[in-house]
């Protein structure tokens, strides 16, 4: 069987499973000029009529080598010969990396993919195809194994992530080389790829994987099968975690969730819920296994308070039954705080005074002085989904959202309105009053709480 037919037999089921090729749409092929990307370009060009898509090609010159523009010109010529529309850009990656305090490789990847995504927006139903192959995936899996990873990392490179597709992910490098020989297709060589000392990936490629293939000559296909199974397991666990993560709430620059959404789930689910909460606050922070473990330990231990410092200045803070992720000092927030002190304390934009007291006649109560029963912890926090309030001498129960709308509290300020929580429920709300079910009897000893604004009223 020809190399072309063998590649087609490997690409077709993967492409169909992940819906890679949009009929009537565009496939933007990222071409470096190397063997893998030249194979992908020609393969897509030959299959485009069969699958009904248009091929376009792009190349970014990182300007890291004196002759890097030669690769750009080479790819441009190859695209012209095929009649494939070609787009290019030159970026001084060394300069960009220095300005952004990043390594050259990471900077190149960021800039490259940002441009690919910007370019793809020009066409309806456009996907971005890269030439990662089965050997790239094997190297990635082993790198993740050596460095430490969970199921997601051990599953290697995903065949598709959003608009990004990898049609050659099940095609070994030897078959790509056979295809180029069969079609007599030229390509450029990056001399750094042959140096085992250049990167850890090169060391794996040239020294480790050849040794492993003496044990299992079909190692690449074996790892393809393993990666598929691991991704399926990861997908299942992620779906379970998404169900548990429904309790995650955003509130004024912070993310909150009940500790129980983690502790009531298996550890594999809880770890994913933690990362999902982090993603809600910042899509750029990926926790290591050690950092996820530290947050899980925070949830499981008996101490109802504590915090874990996370990358980028983010903090995971436990406040009794709640886990809160936030950036201290970056934005005005109402941090969940247990009212276990006596005296006055600043909490966000508020001054909160806590002392022992006696509940006065209910007819004298107002919206900034609160009296709650003793013996149960009191948490001051922002609102969260599901909060309701039933006021004394008022019929019925309303959602806190409706109450705040009636008070005409600006939406941008609603997450700064203090809510007092007892027994995992909304017990009182600043500007409204105390829930009738949590109000002590007149003359009964209680916890007296006064909340005052520091600068402005939240309803203005």
N, C-alpha and C positions, 0 to 999 in steps of 0.2 A: 504494500500500500504506500502511495506517495506521502511525503511529509505533509503536503497541503491537506490531503484527506484525513490524515491522523490528527492534525491540528483542528480541523473542522469537527471531527468526532468528539474532541475534548471540549471545544468551545461551545458547541450547540446546546448540550444539556445545561451547562452552567448559565449561558445567556438566557435560555428559556426560563430556568428556575428563578432568576433574579430580574427578569424583564429588562435586560440590558439595552436592547436595541429598539428605539422608538420608531414604529412604522410611520413614515411621513415626517419624522423628526431629523435631528442632526446629531452626529457623533463627532465631537471635537477630539481629535487624536493628538496627544502630547508626544512630540517627537524630539528626542535628543540627538538622533543620528546614529545611536548605537545599535547593536544587533537586535535587541529586543524590540525597540520602538520602530525600527525599519520593518521588521517582520509584522508588527501590529498594523502599521500604516498600509502595507501592501495587502495584508489579509483582509482588513476592513474594506479597502478599495475594491477587492475582488468579490466580497460578499454583499456589498451595499445594494446591488440590484435585487439579490435574493431576499434580503430582509427589508428592503424598502426604506432605507435611510440615506441621508447625504453625509459624506465625509468631508470634514474640514481639518486642517492641521495647524499646530502652533508650536513655537520654539522660543524659549527664553535663554538669552546669552547672559550668563552670570558675570562675565568679564573677569574671571579669576585667573585666566591663562592668557599669555600674550597673543596666542593664535586662536582664541575661543571663537572669534567671528568666523573662522573658517568652517566650523560646524554649522553655524547659522546659514552660511551660503550653500553648504552641501545639502542641507535639508530643503532649502528653498528650491534648489535645482531639481531635487527628486520629486517634490510636490508639483513643480511646473511640468515635469515629464509625464506625471500621472493625470494632470489636469485637476489636481486637488487644491482648492483655495487655501492660501497659506498666510499666517499671521505671526509676527515676531515682535520681540521687545528686548532691549538691552538694559540691564540694571547692574550698577556697580555694587555687587553684593558685599564685598569686603568693607566698603564704606558704610553701607546700610547696617551691616552687622555691628560695626564699631559704634555707630550712632545709637543703636538700640541695645547695646551691651549683650549681644547674643553670639553664639558660635556660628561660624560660616555655614556649616551644613544646615543648622536649624533655621538660620536667616534665609538661606536659599529656598528651603522648603516652604516657609511662610509666604515669602514674596511670590514664589512661583505659583502656588495654589490660589492665592488671592487674585492673581492676574487671570488664571484659568477660569475662575468663577465669574469674574467681571466680563471676560470675553464671551463666556457661554450665555450670558444674559441677553445677548444680541438676537438670539434665535429662540423661537418657541420650541418646547419639547426637546431640549438639548441636553445630552449627557457628555461627560468628560471621561475619555478613555486613557488610562495609563498602561504601560507595558510590563507591570509586575508579573513575574512568571512563577512556576511551581518551586523552582530553586530559591528564588527570593523569599518565598513564603517559608520554606524549610529553614533558611537562615534566620528569618525573623522569629520563628517559633523557638529555635534553639537559643537565640539571644535573650528572648523573654524568659526562657527556662533558667538560664544561667543567672540573669539579673533578678529574678523573682517576679512571678506574675500569677494572676488568677486565671479562670477559664477563658475570659475574654482575650487576655494576652497570649495564652497558649493556643488559642484558636487561630493565631497568626493574622494575616492580612485579610480583611473582609472582602468578598467578591464585589460587594456594592455598599456604598455609604452615601445616601442621598443621590446626588447627580453624578457621583464619581464611580466609575465602573472599571473592573480589571478583567477583561475577557480572556487573557492568557494565563490566568492564575492556576489552571490545572495543566499547563503545558510546560514540560521540562526544558531546560536550556539546550540540551542535546538535540531535541526535536526542532527548536528554533534555528539552531545552526544548520541542521539538515535542510530546513526550508529555504534558508538563504542560499545554500549551495545549489539546491535544486532549481531555484529561480534565478541564480547568478546575480543576486542583489548585493550591491555595495553597502558598506556601513563604516562608521568611524570607530576608532578604538580609544578608550580613555586609559592611558598607561597606568594611572593610579589604581585601576581595578585589579591589576596583576600583582600588586605589591601586598603581600600578606601582613606586612607591618603597618600598612597605611590606616586601616580601620579594623575594629573587632570583626566586622562582617567579612572583610577580606580574609582574615585568619580562619574563620569558620569555612569559608568557601574553598580555600586552597589547601588547608591542612586537616581540619577536623572532619568535614563531611566526607572527603575521600577515605579516611580511616573508618568511619561509620559504614560506608558502603562496602567495605570488606566483610562486614558482619551481615549486612542486608543490602544486596545489590539493587533492590527495588525500593530503597529508602525514600526517594522523593514521592513515589506513589503511595507508600505507606503513610507518610506524613500528610499527604493530601486527604486520605481517608480519616486520619486522626483529627485533623483540623476541622473537617466537616462535622464529625461527631461532637467535638468540643464546642463548636459554634452553635449546634442545635441545643446542647445542654444549656449553654449560656443564654440563648434566646428564651428558653423555657423559664429559667430562673429570673431573668429580667422581667418577663411578663408577670410573674408572681410578685416581684418587688414593686412593679408599677401599681399593682392593686393595693399593696401595703402602703405605698407612698401617697395614696389619695388624701391622707390626713395632713400633708404638708401645706403650710400656709405662708404666704408672703405678707410681711407687715413692716412698712416704713424702713426699708433698707436692711431687713433681717428676714430669716427663714425660720419658722417654728414647726415642730412636730411633736406629738406625744411620744414619750419614751416607750410606751407600750407598743407602738407601731414597729419598734425594733426588737424589744425584748420578747414579744409574743410570736416572733418569727424565727425560723432557723437562722443560724449565723450567716449562711450563704445569702439569704434574702436580706438580712439586716445590713450587711456590708454594702449591698447594692442600694438600699434605701438611703444610707448615709451619703453615697456618692450622688444620688439623685437630688438630695437636699442641697448639697454643695453646688451642683449644676444649676439649681434654681437661682442661687445667689451669684454665681460666677461660672460661666461656661468655659473658663480658661484654667480652672484649678482641677487637676486630676490627682487624687490622693494615692499615695503608695499603700501597699498592703499593711505596713507598719502603722501608718497614720489612720487608716480605717479601723485597725485593731484598737488603737488608743481611744478612738471615739466610741467604739462598741464597749470597751471596758468602762468608759465613763457612764454608759447607760446601765450596765449590769451591776455595778458595785452598789453597796448599801448606802454610801454617802450621797445625800440628795443634792449636793452641789459640787462644783468643780468646773474646770475648763481644760481644753486642749488647744494649743497653738497650731495653726495650719498654715500652709504656704500663702504668700502674698498678704500676710497680715490678718487673714481670716481667723476667727476664733469659734470653736464649738464650745458652748456653755450649757451645763446642765442646771436647771432651776426646778427642783423637785420633780414633777411629772413631765416637764417639758425639756426638749433639747432645742437649743437656739444656735443658729449660725449667723454671725454678723461681723462687720468690720468696725472695731471700736474707734469712735471719733471721726469717722469719714462722713457720716450723714447724721442728721438729727433723727434719732430713733427713740423708742420707748423700750428700753431693755427689760425683759421679764425679771422681776426682782421679788424675792421672798421678803415679806414684811415681818422679819423676826428680830427687829431692833426696836429700841425705845428712843424717842426723840425725833428730830427732823433730819431728813436726808434728801439730797438732790437725786431725782430719777428722771433722766431725759430732761424735758423742758419744765418739769414740775418740782415743787417742794412738797414732800410728803411727811406728815407728822403722825407718829404712832404712839399711843399711850393707853393705859388701862382706863376704863370709864364705866359709866352706867347709862344704859339706853334711856333717853328722854321720852316723853310722850310722843307717839308716832305723828301726831298732828303738827309737831314743831320741826320735823326733819326737813333738811334742804338738800341741794344737789352737790354739795362739796364736803359735807360732814357725814361720815358713814359709821355705823355701829354694827359690828358683826360678832357672832358667837365665838366664845373662847374654845380652845381645845383642838381646833382644826387649822392647819397651816393656811396662810393667806398669801396669794401670789398677785402682785400687780403686773399687768401685762397689757399689750395692745389687743384689740379685738381679734377674733378668729372666726372662721366659717362655722356656723351653727350656733353662735351666741344668741340667746334670747333673754328677755327681761320682762318680768311681771311686777309692776309697781304697786305699792300699797294704795288702797282707795281708788284703784283703776281696774276696770274689767279687762279680762283677756290677757294674752301674752303675745308680744310682738318680737320679731327678729331685731337684733341690735341695728342691723342695716337700715330697717325701716325707721327706727327711732332717730337715728342720726340724720336721715334724710328729712324727717319732719323738723328736726332742730336746725336744718339748713347748715350743717357742718360741711365745709368744703371737702370734696373727696380727697384732696391731697393732704388734709389734716386729720382724716378719720382714724388713721393708724396711730395717731398720737394721743387719742382719747384714752385715759386710763380706765382699765377694767380690773375690778377686784375679783379674784377667783377663789372659791372654796369648794372642796369636794369635786374638783374637776369640772365645775360649772360656773357660769357668770353669776356672781353674787351681788355686784353693784357696779354702777357706771358713773363716772364723773359727768356732771351736767344733767343727769337723769335721776339717780337715786339708787336705793337698795332694793334688790329683789325681795318681794314679800315673804318668800319661803326661807330666806336667810336672816330675816330681821328678828333680833331678840325681843322678848317681852319688855314693855316699859318698866324701868326700875331694875332690870336684870344686869348684873356685871357683864362687861363685854370688852371687846377691843375697839377703841375709838380712833378713827382715822380721818385726818383732814388733808385735803389736797388743794394746793394753791398754785396758780400759774407763776412762773418766774418772769415772763416777759409779755406774753400775749394770751388772749383767750382763744381756745381752739375753735370756737364757733365764729370767729371773725374772719 
